[in-house]
Amino acid sequence: MLTGLSIRDFVLIEQLELSPLPGLTVLTGETGAGKSILLDALGAACGARSEAGLVRSGAEKASVTASFTLKKNHPALALLRDNEVESEGGEVILRRVISADGRSKAFVNDQPVSIQLLRQIGNLLVEVHGQFDTHGLLDPATHGAALDRFAGLDLAPLKAAHTTWQSALKAEEDARATLAKAKQDEELLREAVTELKKLSPQTGEEAQLIEQKKLLQNSEKLAQAISTAQEAVSGEQGAEMALIEAARALNKLGDLAGERIPQIITQLDIARDAVAEASGLLESMQDDIGGGASLEQVEDRLYALRACARKHRVTAEELPALYERLSAELELVSDGENKLDKLVAATLAAKAAYERLARMASDERAKAGKKLDKAIKTELAPLKMERANFVTALTQGSWGPEGWDVVSFTVATNPGAPAGPINKIASGGELARFMLALKVVLAGSSDAVALVFDEVDQGVGGAVAAAVGERLARLATEVPVLVVTHSPQVAAKAAQHWQVAKAVINQHTRTSVTPLDNKARKEELARMLAGETVTDASRKAAAALLAGNAA
C-alpha cells in the first residue's frame, strides 16, 4: 500500500507530509484549492511527465517522495531486481526531483534510475482514473490481462506449448534450408566426394611422402652408406660375427672365471640382438630405396594431395576429415527428406497441442467475458447508467504465447448505439463511473497497491453519489483508494478525510492539506452540502450522513 507522500516546493505546496491509512481516503475542498496538485505530485513521483512550472515560484527545485510497502511476490520487486535496484523488506521509495529549468532526476530506494524505469514501477503501483487518463484499464493493451485474471486463467501450459511449437518450427525451417542448400550443391558435392574417394588421402600421408622423397633424392649416397654399414654390421667380418665368436670363446672357459663370464656373455648377447635389429633396419631402409615407389611416383602423389587441398582450401592433412564431412552431407541429401518429414510431423503435433490449449483459453475468456459483462451491468444501474451497455469483445489476432485472442472492453452509452472503446465513447463523468464499476468487479485482479479516482462523482448527486461512495468504500477493502470528490455522500464513506485549502501567506499563495477529525469532518460535510453559508440544517444533514455510514 501507499504508506507516505512527502512533497517539497511543488506548485503551491511548500512542504507537506501525508500518511495515508488503509481503506478509503477522500480529498475535499473549494474549487481551485489545489486538490489536483496532490494527484500531480503523486503522478510525478510515479514517473509522469514533468515541467519547470511544477516548481514552486522562488524555489530552486521541487521534490516528491512516495513510499510503498509491497508483498514479497509483487512484480515491481522483480522489476527492481532485474535492474539491480536493492529493496529490503518489500519497501519501495520513489523520488522525483525537478529543477527550476525543467530537468528532473529519478530515484528508487535512493538509487538513481531512468525516468522510464520510474514510470514502469509507478504504473505497477498506482492506478489513476480520471477524465483524461489513457493508461490502466483505458489502455486496450491491458484488457487481455485483466480478463485473464478475472477468469483465473493459468497461462503457463499455453506459453510452454507456444515455445515448443516455435522451437519445432525453427528446427523444421533450419532443416529445410539446409536441405535446399544441399540439393542445390548436390552435383558439386557428389563430384567432390568421388574425387576424394578416388584420391583416398590418409592421415599423416604428406609427412611420409616428404620423408620418402628425401630418401629417394639421395638414393645413391644412401645405398652406398647402407651397404657399407650392412657389411660392417652383418658381413663375414662384421660386428655380429665378432660378437658370436667372442661369446663362443668365453663359453669354452666354463666356470674357470667364476660368475663374471656368464655376465659378460649376457651383455654380448644383448649387443648381438641390438646389432641384429640395426641390421634389419638397414635392410628395410635399403628396400625402401630400391624396391619401393620411384621418385617420380612419390612426387606425383604429393602433387595430387596438395592440388586437391588447395582446391578445397584446406591443408593436405585435413583432406581425410574433409572427405568424412562431405560424405556425411551427401548422405544428408539422400536421407534429408526423411528427416525433414519427421520434423514437419513434430511441428504439426506441437502446433496442434498449442491450438488445443489456445482454444480452451479462448473458450474460458468468452465465458468470463459474459460473466464480467453481467457484473458490470449490475454495478452500472445504481450509478445512474442503467441504459449503458458494457461488452467484452474478443477477436482473433496473431498467435502468441497467450493465445490468439484480442480483448477489448467496449461500451454503448445509449440503447441501440454501437459499442466502442471506453475512452472514445464515454464522457468524462461516465468514464470515471465506468472505471469505478470495472475496478469494483475486478477488485483483487490488479497489481496496483493504490487506486486514485479524480472526481468520479462528477455530475451526480443524491442516491447516485451515495452509490458511488458505497462502491469506492467496497473497493477500498481490497486496495487503498484515494478520491478527489465534491460529493458529501462520497466523502461520508471515507475512513480518512483530508481537506485541501488555499491561502495567501505573506503575499504568497499556498496550498495546505489537513487531516480532519470527526468534528471537523462534520463541518466540512456541512459546507459541501450548504455551499457558501453553513447552516444548522446542513450540519444536521452532515451529522446524519456520518451517523448513517457509522451504522
N, C-alpha and C positions, 0 to 999 in steps of 0.2 A: 504494500500500500504506500501511498504518498504520506511521508511522515513529517516533512518540513518544507517550507518555502521561505527563502531569505532573499530580500530584494534591496538593492542599494542604487540610488540615483537613477531610477528608471522612470522616464517620462515625468509624472508629477509626484512620484513616491521618492522621498528622501531616504528613509530607512524603515524596513518592515520585516518582522519575523512572525511567521504563521505556522501553527502546528495543527494540521487537520486531524480530526478524530475519525474512527471508523463510522460508516453509515452515511447519511445524507447531510451535506453541508450546503447552506444557501448563502448567497451574497445578495443583499438588497441595498437600496439607496436611491437618492433622487436621480433623475435622468441627467447624465453628464457628470456624475460624481466620480466616475473613473472605474466602474466595475470591470469594464473590458480591459483596463490596464493590467489587472491581475491575470487575466487569461493570456494577454500578450506576453506578460513576464514569464508565465509558465511555459508558453509556447517557445519563447527564446531559449529557455533552459533546455528544452527538448529538441532544439536544432532548427526552429523556424527561421525564416529569413529575417535579417536584422538591417537596421539603417541608422545613420547618425541621429535622426530625430528621436530615437528611443532614449538617448542620453539626456538626463535632466539638465535644463538650462543652467550654465555656470559650472557644471561638473566636468571632470576630465574623462570619466568613463562610467559606465553602468555595469552592474553585475547582478546575476540572478543565479541562485543555487537551489536545486530541488533534490530532496533526499527521499530515497525509497528503500523499503525492506521487501525482499523477494524470497519466494520459496526456492529451495536448492535446485529444483528442476526447471526453473523459468528459462525460456530460450534466450533472454537477454544476457544471462550469465554465461551461456555457451558462446554467445557472440563476443563477449568480453575476453573469454579465454582464447578464442580464435585470433583475437587482435592483441594478445599478450598484455591485457589490462588486468591488474590484480584486483580481486574482490574478496573480502573476508566476511563471513557470516551472512551472506546474502544481502549486504548493504551496498547500495549503488548511489553515488552522489554525482549529479550532473551540474556542471557550472559553465556559464557563458559570460564572457567579459566583452563588452562592446565599447570601443574607443569613440571619442567625440568626432573623429574623422570617418566613422562608419565601419572601420575594420573590427573584426571580432576574433576571439580565441575561444577554443572549446576545451573542457577538461572533464574527465571521468575518473572519479576517485583520485583527484589531484594529479592525474597523468594527462599530459597534453594529447589530444586526439584531433582528427579531422572533423570538420563540421558535418561531413557526410556520415561518419560513424556516429556522431552525437545524434543526428537525425534518425538513423536506423534504430538506435537504442530507445530514443524518445518515442518513436512510433510503436515500439513494443510495450511501452509502459503506460502511455497516456493516450486516450481517445477523446478528441474534441468534436462535439456535434453542434453545429450552428448553421446559419443560413448560407454561409459562403465556404464551407469546408468541402474539400474534394478527396480527402483520404478516408481511411477507415472503411466503414460499410458503404460509403458513397463511391468508393473506388471499385468498379466491377471486378478487378483482379482479385479482390478479397472474398467475393461471394462464394466461390467454389469451396474454399477452405472453411468458411463459416457454415455452409450447408453440411459439409462432411463432419464437422464437429457436432453439429446438431443431430446428425444421423448416427453418430458414434461409429463411423466407419474406420476400420483398421486397414490402412492402405499398404502396409508393409508387404504382404504377399503379392499385391499387384505391382508394386515398384520392383520387387525381385524378379517377377515374371517378365517385366519390360526389359530389365537389364539382361536377363538370359536370352530373350528374343533378339535384342540388339547385338549381343555378342555372337550369337549364332549367325545372324545376318552378315556381320562383318567377316566372320570366318568364311562364309559362303562367297561373299564378294571378293575376298582376297584370293581364294582358291580359283574362282572363275577368271580373275585377272591373270593369275599365274599360268593357268591352263591355256588361256588365249595367247599369252606371250610364247609359251612353249610350243603351241601349234604353229604360230607364226614363224618361229625359228626352227621348226622340226627338221626341215631339209638340211639346214646348216648343221644342226645338232647331230643328225644321223651321220652326216659326212665326216664330222669331226671325230665321232666315236669310232667309225670304221677306220679312219686314218690312224688313230691312236691304238686301236686293237691290232692293226697290222704292224705298227711300229713296235708294240709291246715293250714300252720302256720299263726298266727295272730300277728299284731304289738303289742308289749308290753306283749306278752304271757309269755315269760320266767320269767319276773319280777313277774307277777301274780302267776305263779306256785311256784316260790320260796317262796313267801309270804304264799301261801296256804299250802305248805309243812311244813313251820314253825308252822303254826296253828295246823296242824294235828299231828305233832310230840309232841306237848304239849297239846293235846286234853283234857286229864283228868283234868289237872290243870285249863285249860281254862274253861272247862264245870262247874267245881265246883265254880270258881270265878264268872262266868257269872250268875250261878243260885243264888248265894248269892246276887250279885248286883241286879239281877232282882227282887228278893224278897224285897230288901231294897227300890227299886225304885217304883215297882208297886204292891207289895203284899198288903194284907189287912191292915197291919200296916206300909206300905211303904210311901215313900215321896209323891207320887202322891195323896194318900188318905188323908194324913195330910194336904196337900195344899188345897184340896177340902173342908175339914172340917173347915179350917181356914177362907176361903173365905165365907162359909155358915154362920159362926158365925158373921162375920163382916157385912154381908148383913142384918142381923136382926136389926142392930143398926140404919139403915136408915140414916137420916141426923143429928143425935144427935151430931156427932163429926165434923160437917162441911164438908169441901171439902177434908179432909185428908183421910177419909175412902175410897172413890172411887179410890184415887191414890194408896192406899195400895192394894186394890182388883185387880187393873190393874197389879201391879207388881206380885201379886200372880198368876194371870192368865198366865203372861209371864213365870214365873218359872214353872208352871204346863206344859206349852207347851214344855219347854226345857226338863223337866223330861220325858214327853211322847216321845219326839224324842229320848232321850237316851235309853228309854225302847225299842223302835223299833230297834235301832241299836244293842242292846244286843240280841234281838230276832233273827235278821238277822245273827249275828255272831254265835249264837247258831245253826242256821240252817246250816251254812257253815261247822260247825264241825260235826254235827250229820247227816245231810241229804244230803251233797254233795258227791264228789268223795272220795274214800278211799285214804289213804296214798300211797298204792301200785300203784293205778291208776295215781296219781299225779307224782310219781317218774318215772313211765314208760313213761308218756308223756314228762316229762322233759328230760329223757334219749334219747327219739326218736328225739326230736328237736335238742339236742346238737350233736348227732351222725350224723344227716343229715347236720348240719352246718359244722362239721369237714370234712365230705366227700367233700363238695363243697368249702372248705377253706373260709368260711365266718363266721360271728357271727350268733347266733340264731336270733338276732334282724333283721339281714339283709336277712333272708330267704324269707319273703314276696316280697321284691324288686327283689330278685333273680328269684323267680317264674314268676314275671311280665316280666323280661328281657328275660328269656329263652323261655317264651311263645311267645314273640314278634319275637325272632329269628326263632322259629319253624314256625311261620306264614310266615316269610320271605321265608323260603324254599318252602312253598306252593304257595306263590304269587311272588316269586323271578323271575320266568320265565317271567311273565307278565311285571314286572318292567324292566327286562333286555331287553325284546323286545322293550319297549319304548325307552330305552337308545340307543339301536342299531339303531332304526329309527332316533333318534336325531343326532347320529354320521353320518349316511349316508346323512342326509339332510345338515349338516354342511360341510361335505366333498364335496357334490355336489355344494354348494354355493362357496366354495373355488376353486374348479375346474373351474367353470364358469368364475370367476374373473381372475384366473391364465391363462386360455386360452385367455381371452381378452387381458391381459398384453402381452402374448406371440405373439399374432397377431400384437399388436401395435409395439412391438420390431422388428418383422420381417419387417414391413413397414418402420420403422425408420432406420433399418439396410440398406435396399436398398437405401433409401434416402441419408444416410451417405456415402455409397459406391460411389454413383454417385458424391456427393460433393467432396469427397477426390480425385476421379479420375480427376475431373476438376482442382483441385489445383495441382496435380502431374505433369500435362502436362507442364506448364511453368517452373517447377523445373527440367526439363530435365529427367523426369521419366515417360514419356508417355507410355512406354512399360510395366510399372509395373501395377499390379492389386491389389486392396485392397478389401478384402471381410470380412464382419461382419458375423461370423459363430455362429449359435445358435444350441446347442444340449440340450437334456433333461437330467437333473441331478436329484438330490434329491429334494423332495418337501419341500420348506421352506417358510418363511414369505413373500418373494418377488417373489414367484412363483417357477417354475421348470427349468427355462432357465439358461444354462451356456453360457455366451457370451465371445467370444474371437475375437480379431482383428487379422486377418491374411493377409499376403501379398505374392504375387508371383512377383519376380523382372523381370522375363523373360516370354514371351508368351509360353504357354504350360507347364510351370513348375508348380508343385503342390504348393498350398498355404501352408504357415506355420506361426508360431509365428513371429511377427515382429523382436524381438531381436535375433532370431535364423537364420532368412533368410537374412535380410538386412545387408549390410556392414556399416562401421562407418559413411561415408558421407550420404549414402542412409537413414540410420536410423535417422539421425538428420533431414533430409528433410521430411521423413515420419512423424516424430513428429511435425514438423512445420505445415505440411498440416493438421494433426489431430487437433492441437491446434487452427489453424485458423478456421476450421469448427466448432469445439466445443467451440469456444470463448464464455465466459459467463457461461459455464456449470461447471466450476471448482471453488472450494473454495479458490484456491491459490490467494494470493494478490501480488505475484511477480513470474515471469517466467524467467528462466535463460537458454540460449542456448549457448553451448560451441562449437564453430567452426561449426555452421550449414551450412556454405558455403564451407566446405572443398571439394576441388576437382572441383569446378565450378568457372566460371568467366563470364564476359560479360553480356549478356541478362539474363542468368540463375541467376547470382548473383544479378542482379537488381530485378528479380522476387522474390528472397529470401528476399531482403530488403523491397520490397513493402509489402510482407505478414507479415513480422515482424512489420512494421510500422502499418499495419492494425490491427494486433493482439494487439499492444500496446495501441490502443484506448480503448480496453476492460479492460486490466490489464497491469501494468507496466512491461516492458520486458528489461532484461539485456543481452547483447550479446557480446561474445568474437569473434572477426572477424579479418580476414586478407584481407577482400574484401573491396575495396574503394566504390564499388557500394552499399554495405550494410551500410557502415559507413556514407555515404552521406545521408541516410534516417533518421539518428538519430535526436532526439530532444536534446540530451545531449551526448557529446563526451568526454571520458576520455582517456588520453594517459598514458600508463604504460611504465615506463622506469627503467633500472637498471644501477647503477653507483657505482664506488668504492670510498668511502669516508673514509679517514684515515685508509686505508688498510682494510676496511670492505665493503663488497658488500651490497648495499641497494636497495630496490625496492620502487619507488615512483609512485604516481598517480596524474596527473594534469588535471583538467577540462579545456578544450580548448575553446577559443573564436573563432569567425568566421575566423579571420586571421590565428590563429594557426591551426584551423581545415583544412584550405586550404593547409597549408604547410604539415600537416600530411597526407592528402589525396594524395598530390603530391608525397610524399615519398613512400606511398603504391603503387602508380601507376608506379613510376620510378625505385624503388629499391634503391641501394646504393647512386646513384647520382641523386639529384633532378634537373630537367631541367626546362627551361621556358615552354617547351611544356607540361610537366607534371603538372606544375602549372596552365596552361590554361585549361587543361583537368579537373583538380580538381575544378577549378572555375566553369567550365561548369556543372560538376556533382552537385555542390551545388546550382547553379542557376536553374538547371532543377528540383531539388527537391523543391526549394523555390517556383517555379511556380506551 
